[in-house]
Amino acid sequence: MPDVPDRAADVAAAVLAHPDIARLDGGPFGTVASYRPGRRRLLGVRIGAGDEPVELAVVVRLGTPLPQLAEELGAVVRGVLGPVPVEVTFSDVVSAPGPAAARPGGDRPDP
């Protein structure tokens, strides 16, 4: 089975493929993140340990009702990881894709 950073990257790619997702976000205080080799973080996806839920924080495009979008994103995550609980934080809603949409997960080094 792939390790957590690989699985988090797979989840990030699948979530970003959803047409209503503009980008991933770190959520409140940047806490929705997975740690990767080289002290890098993948913002927007946190895979919990044990029975903790997978957490997503996303910026969405205006359109789909948020409860419906949360269900769709849960299904996307379960398509990658199997039957897991999923919590979604909608960090912002935008009317059009921004330049940050091309940066999956907002990788950046920790301070």
C-alpha distance (Angstrom), angle and dihedral (degrees) to the residues before:
residue distance angle dihedral
M1 . . .
P2 3.84 . .
D3 3.79 117.3 .
V4 3.81 123.0 -106.4
P5 3.84 97.4 -93.2
D6 3.81 90.7 52.6
R7 3.80 92.2 46.0
A8 3.82 90.9 47.4
A9 3.81 90.3 52.1
D10 3.82 89.7 49.8
V11 3.81 90.8 50.9
A12 3.82 90.8 47.2
A13 3.80 91.8 52.2
A14 3.80 92.4 48.4
V15 3.82 93.2 47.7
L16 3.82 92.2 47.1
A17 3.81 89.1 52.7
H18 3.82 89.4 64.8
P19 3.82 107.2 102.8
D20 3.82 93.6 -134.5
I21 3.81 95.0 55.7
A22 3.80 115.1 94.6
R23 3.80 95.5 179.4
L24 3.77 145.8 -37.1
D25 3.80 119.2 -94.7
G26 3.79 136.0 -162.3
G27 3.79 92.4 -121.3
P28 3.79 122.2 -144.6
F29 3.81 109.6 -2.8
G30 3.82 91.1 -9.9
T31 3.79 91.7 -78.9
V32 3.80 97.0 134.6
A33 3.79 97.5 85.2
S34 3.77 144.2 113.7
Y35 3.77 120.7 -138.2
R36 3.77 118.7 -125.0
P37 3.79 133.7 -170.3
G38 3.80 114.7 -72.3
R39 3.83 94.5 37.0
R40 3.80 90.9 -74.4
R41 3.76 124.3 143.8
L42 3.76 130.1 -146.6
L43 3.79 102.4 -145.7
G44 3.77 120.4 -147.9
V45 3.81 101.1 32.9
R46 3.79 127.5 75.6
I47 3.78 119.0 173.6
G48 3.78 109.0 -155.0
A49 3.77 125.7 -138.0
G50 3.78 119.8 -110.7
D51 3.79 110.8 -21.7
E52 3.82 94.8 -11.3
P53 3.80 112.8 123.8
V54 3.76 126.1 -106.7
E55 3.80 106.6 -108.1
L56 3.79 124.2 -146.3
A57 3.80 127.6 -174.5
V58 3.78 114.5 -170.2
V59 3.78 144.1 169.6
V60 3.79 108.5 -136.7
R61 3.76 136.5 -158.8
L62 3.79 116.3 -115.6
G63 3.79 112.1 -97.1
T64 3.79 123.2 61.6
P65 3.83 114.4 75.0
L66 3.80 108.7 -103.1
P67 3.84 97.0 -123.2
Q68 3.81 89.6 53.8
L69 3.80 91.3 45.9
A70 3.82 91.1 50.7
E71 3.82 89.3 54.4
E72 3.81 91.5 48.0
L73 3.81 91.9 49.9
G74 3.80 90.8 48.4
A75 3.79 88.5 54.5
V76 3.81 90.6 49.0
V77 3.81 91.5 52.4
R78 3.81 92.4 46.3
G79 3.81 88.3 50.3
V80 3.81 87.9 61.2
L81 3.82 102.1 34.7
G82 3.78 105.7 23.1
P83 3.82 125.8 -124.3
V84 3.81 104.0 -4.9
P85 3.80 133.0 140.9
V86 3.81 112.9 -106.9
E87 3.81 130.1 -158.9
V88 3.81 118.6 -165.7
T89 3.81 125.9 -159.8
F90 3.79 115.9 -165.9
S91 3.80 102.2 -149.8
D92 3.80 96.5 -179.5
V93 3.79 144.4 -16.1
V94 3.81 120.8 -132.5
S95 3.78 131.3 -171.9
A96 3.81 96.0 -139.9
P97 3.80 137.0 14.3
G98 3.79 114.3 -84.9
P99 3.79 130.7 -150.6
A100 3.83 90.9 -94.1
A101 3.82 89.8 66.9
A102 3.79 89.6 84.5
R103 3.82 92.5 59.0
P104 3.82 106.1 80.9
G105 3.77 110.3 -146.1
G106 3.78 95.4 -10.8
D107 3.81 94.6 -100.0
R108 3.76 112.3 -154.5
P109 3.77 135.6 150.3
D110 3.76 120.7 -99.4
P111 3.80 114.7 -105.6
